Amino acid sequence: MFGWEFPPHNSGGLGVACFGLTRALSQLGLDVIFVMPKKLNVGAPWARFVFADMPHVKFRGINSSVTAYQTSSKTSMMSIRRNGAEIYGNDLMSDVLRYALAGREIALEEDFDVIYAHDWLSFGAGIMAKEATGKPLIAHVHATEIDRTGGRSSVNPDVFELEKEGMEAANVVVAVSEYTKQMIVKEYGIPASKIRVVHNGIDDETMPKPGGWLPRLRQLKSSGFKIVLFLGRVTLQKGPDYFIRVAKRVTEKNPKVVFILSGSGDMEGSIMQLAAQLGVSDKVLFTGFVTGPERYEMYAAADLFAMPSVSEPFGITPLEAMKTGTPVLVSKQSGISEVVKHALKVDFWDVDEMANKILTLVDHPGLSQTLSENAVMEANRLTWMEAGKKVDSIIQEVA
Amino acid sequence: MKSVCFYFQVHQPYRVKRYRVFDIGNDPEYFNDRGESDLNNRKIVEKVARKSYIPATRLILDLLKRYPNFKVSYSFSGIALEQIERYAPEALDLFKQVVETGRAEVLAETYFHSLAFFYSQPEFERQVAMHRELIRKHFGVWPRVFRNTELSYRNDLAHWADRNGYAGIIAEGWDPILGWRSPNYVYKPVGANNVRLLMKNYRLSDDVAFRFSSRSWSEWPLTTEKYGQWLGVAEGDTVNLFMDYETFGEHQWEDTGIFHFLEALPDEVFRNPGLDFKTPSEVIASYEPRGEIDMPSVVTWADTDRDLTAWVGNPMQEAAIKAVYNLEDKVLDVNDHKLIEDWRRLQTSDHFYYMCTKWFSDGDVHAYFSPYESPYDAYIAYMNALSDLRLRLEKRKA
């Protein structure tokens, strides 16, 4: 299994997904060799803790200094096939290609039946491993370049090509949602018959832990403010600008609502500017990137968690919020909206409807209470083990 | 002799449109959706009339003409009749012709298809009185048998019907209540004097209403012969087949053969010399009660729970129904017909049903009957409309 990141050294949902899925597969009795593009010290205390209940997993790292969620340069899988081993360059695409080459080496050394690759970053390694061994490849798509960039016109063509090539080379493509499946069919021309939908899960182990101390939040709550929370990368895909517009619409009707924007990203500056322009700087609090217990407290303190994503293949943060009993509002342009019933759902562009829902929720405890009670039950049913079972049967099918 | 007793429920609510917070104070119309969605009451009533009310009633009328001993009964909510009169007058005309035959009984209920009995008895009585007047106006008859919204029933409701001179009252023939007894007899409600209780045979009713077109049902396809045989062997004096009228043509589409089934049924029944058709009043007059029925808590005809939890089972539903009944005194205090009417239309049980979140066990039924994307959307529209009503009320008083 080729991945890119793994908790706690990860910066997004991909690592959490790899962790949850690997652990479930291991508990189902599969032997997993998990490969990452960096050296791994599995003897480190965090690793012993994390891997303690994964008896069938062997971890392998390679040397590379890469992080996910960057963008990149001009090289292609074609060029590594032509030029062989030497790749110079310090950008993300070079790392990806170096990883692809390492993938071939590792595939030739190890004994296994199926190759499994997560997202474009490791698709190269998957393709090379398949070419080297002839073994079947499963490509798991957690997000596409189209989601990340907000539309076909601004995609990075190299990334797009590598995604497409990986999915074409794969025997089966796993999509994290029906929403993503449709996108893969439409934008990448992959036949629907080759794609299986496996929704992500959420486990207590991958949840942030309680115990954070956020006096400012408590102070707001005790003075009777209702809190609407955004938590995610501050980037086009996540719709932070819609969050600010909603803040404007809501607070002009109800000044006792505050909006908290938690996260960092390339749009931070412009979002702060937008808040100032709309005159809601005092209604929107920016916390920067928050993790661990503070993240948990943030979820728990919020009266509503909002994910106004423009295009969200899945969306694990609403599930985390639901687990803490906080009602969620999600855009219909997301995988999570097809999975959960007990959520408020809106089109990301419909600022008025988002405001309508938020304003009604803060005024009517019956609504938040019903959402909260059902959300906890629903989130508890969506486990990684369920996802693991589906992936297991796909592995059996191609092996 | 054993009787087949049909009662068909005709009801259409005034669905609340997508009413937003921003409409409060700006838009006093809650039920006038004119779009393509299923919140457009006019569109729904026209569609249901075309698919169900008109063809089904034509058929019933034809059967009444063909078979001099065929009998049926109907219960119409007042708001259904209002909407049918306005949007599908042809259907109302057919209903009148059916009642004119003298072999179709019309039952009593609340005008607004509400659960008022459990929240405000004075309001309940006003709605029953309004309904009586409406039935008198359209059909020239006074109902003698009472059926409460969603077949909700409790001992004290029977006592109320008893005091008010009704000959009979209708309830679900629910096994935990009946125990070893059969729903196919006339019963006496515990503590009542003259009123009699008719209980729905839900198995035989649901064979038609829910299972008729279900291919996964072991008895599919349900032929008239088979069904006639089941009626023939059923124990008791009366088989009470109570169902939504939309069963014919709307819940079970025409192409399932439901109309052919209904058309062939009287002949099948009359072929059996031990069977006849009776109206609820005739059943009560013909058969002696076989014991007492005690229902100290509410029983309805919904879900596997047969209680009120489909309407008031979660905090949203409880908050909504309390909020609407809390306004009673204030609303009735101001002399504003439109305001009172809107308030009453907001009491219709369907609004609360749309807010039901028991989706995981009873999900399909609720999803099918709700015009909203989710129970949460139903609640949001409802509470905002109610907030506007409250605002209108305050303005009137000021």
Interface residues (C-beta under 8 A of the other chain):
Chain A: K253 K341 H342 L344 K345 D352 E353 A355 N356 K357 L359 T360 D363 H364 P365 G366 L367 Q369 T370 L371 E373 N374
Chain B: R20 V21 F22 N314 P315 M316 Q317 E318 A319 A320 T357 W359 E373 S374 P375 Y376 Y379 I380 M383 N384
